[in-house]
Amino acid sequence: MNCVILQPSYIPWRGYFHQVWKADCFIFYDDVQYDARGWRNRNRIKTPHGPKWLTIPVHHKGCQTEHRLIRDIRISSDTPWASKHWRTLEQCYSKAPFFDHYARLFQELYCTPWELLCDFTIEMTIAMARELGMWRTQFLRASELEAQGTKTDRLVELLTDVNATNYITGPSAREYLDEGKLLGAGIKVEYMSYNYPEYQQLYPPYDARVSILDLLFMKGPDALDYIVDAETPAGSRETRYEAA
């Protein structure tokens, strides 16, 4: 059983969803330290003037923000960030071929009064995964499993809790992962390789590292082809997803 453990992120890039597609069980790692300068509350989109960051404001308590868990981070309502993000997406992607196809879904997500950052980003990630056709992946939160320990020991406990036999992770994990502990628990390790085809974007030059929203709005129901076809033999993809 393939398992992925990743921190919840705001409108992630397609490599994140590639891992979702490969996973039988995807665990949102929501009970680890919040990284204020990471991807938990921000990401980039394409605009006529170049890449633009969309950042969700969060509550700060002095210098304590970086010492809190992701699951505890609260969204700040001091500014109308959600309506601003939605207007920006409308302005930048209204001419995209499939923007109207997904507009209602995202408008409803942005209109919901979210309090916790991870509730919003997790709900949006699952919604986007389903739109991409990823229906068989089971989603869990690490906080629901209450694993103990730190670093690789904690990963082993989470993976054991869900009966995982194969752990899928990004290539940078080679620098810190203790593979011996995973293998000792009967869990194989698979490292991702990110090599995706280009697709037409509204605003050249091509940028591979923008939010999945760009691919979704440009390619619609065919977006999954630009994530998994490089490694998937023709005719076998139905084993990992099914039509809604």
Protein Blocks (a to p, Z undefined) as FASTA:
>chain_A
ZZddddddehiafklmmmmmmpmbdcddfkbccdfklmklgccdddfkbpcdddddddde
hjlmmmpcfklpccdfkbcfklmmmmmmmmmmmmpmklmmmmmmmmmmmmpccfblklmm
mmmmmmmmmmnopakbccddfklnopgcehjlmmmmmmmmnopabdcddfklmmmpcfkl
mmmnopacddddddddddddfbdcddfkbcfklmmmmnmmmlmmmmmmmmmcghilmmmg
ccZZ
